[in-house]
Amino acid sequence: MAGRVLDVTSHTTLGYVEAAIRGGDWEDEGAGVLDVYTPKDAPERVVVEFEVDPTATDRVASHADEVRLSCEQARELRDALDEAIDSDGSGRPRRLSR
């Protein structure tokens, strides 16, 4: 990804994901990067960073988003992801079915 904000290394959690950027009446799709880590100076936190390839859209400036979770929030997210991938046989994850 040219002009990206996040560094992608061998330690990056997911160096390529399908992604989308949405506005009120538009959506652009492209590649993205998602990384999860614990900062050295804040071991009680888990940070999730996400960036969509800046060439995927010209609607927003190149940027990365960051979510800072407590360990408990990270566990809740882990549990939600586990639940989402535990299919009920319908072919769609239970938690994400709409």
C-alpha positions in Angstrom: 0.0 0.0 0.0 1.6 3.2 -1.1 1.5 6.1 1.3 0.3 4.0 4.2 0.5 5.1 7.8 1.0 1.7 9.5 4.2 -0.3 9.1 3.6 -3.9 7.9 6.2 -6.3 9.2 6.4 -10.0 9.8 4.9 -9.3 13.2 1.8 -7.6 11.8 -1.3 -9.5 12.8 -3.1 -9.4 9.4 -1.1 -7.8 6.7 -3.9 -8.1 4.2 -7.7 -8.0 4.8 -10.6 -7.1 2.6 -11.9 -3.7 3.9 -14.4 -0.9 3.2 -14.7 2.7 4.0 -18.3 4.0 4.4 -19.9 7.4 4.4 -23.5 8.4 4.6 -24.3 7.5 1.0 -21.1 5.9 -0.3 -18.8 2.9 0.2 -15.4 2.2 -1.2 -13.7 -1.2 -1.0 -10.0 -2.0 -0.9 -7.2 -3.9 0.9 -6.5 -3.2 4.5 -4.1 -3.9 7.4 -5.1 -4.9 10.9 -2.7 -5.2 13.8 -3.1 -6.1 17.4 -0.5 -5.5 20.1 0.2 -4.6 23.7 2.2 -1.4 24.1 5.4 -1.8 26.1 4.5 1.3 28.2 0.9 0.1 28.9 0.8 -3.6 29.3 -2.7 -3.4 30.7 -3.9 -2.3 27.2 -4.5 -4.0 23.9 -4.3 -1.8 20.8 -6.1 -2.6 17.6 -5.0 -0.6 14.6 -6.6 -0.6 11.2 -5.8 1.1 7.9 -7.4 0.9 4.5 -5.2 1.2 1.5 -5.1 4.9 0.7 -5.4 4.2 -3.0 -8.9 2.6 -2.4 -10.6 6.0 -2.1 -10.1 9.7 -2.6 -12.9 10.5 -0.2 -10.7 10.6 2.9 -7.1 11.4 3.6 -4.6 8.6 4.3 -5.0 7.7 8.0 -5.1 4.8 10.4 -7.7 4.1 13.1 -6.8 2.9 16.6 -8.9 1.3 19.3 -7.4 1.0 22.8 -9.0 -1.8 24.9 -8.6 -2.8 28.5 -7.6 -6.5 28.9 -11.2 -7.2 29.8 -12.6 -5.5 26.7 -10.1 -7.5 24.6 -11.4 -10.7 26.2 -15.0 -9.6 25.4 -13.9 -9.0 21.8 -12.2 -12.4 21.6 -15.4 -14.0 22.9 -17.5 -12.2 20.4 -15.2 -13.3 17.5 -15.3 -16.9 18.8 -19.1 -16.7 18.9 -19.3 -15.1 15.4 -17.3 -17.9 13.8 -19.2 -20.7 15.6 -21.7 -21.4 12.8 -25.2 -22.8 13.5 -25.1 -24.7 10.2 -26.8 -21.9 8.2 -23.5 -20.9 6.6 -23.6 -17.5 8.4 -22.1 -16.8 11.7 -24.7 -16.6 14.5 -23.7 -13.3 16.0 -23.5 -11.6 12.6 -26.7 -13.0 11.1 -29.1 -10.2 10.0 
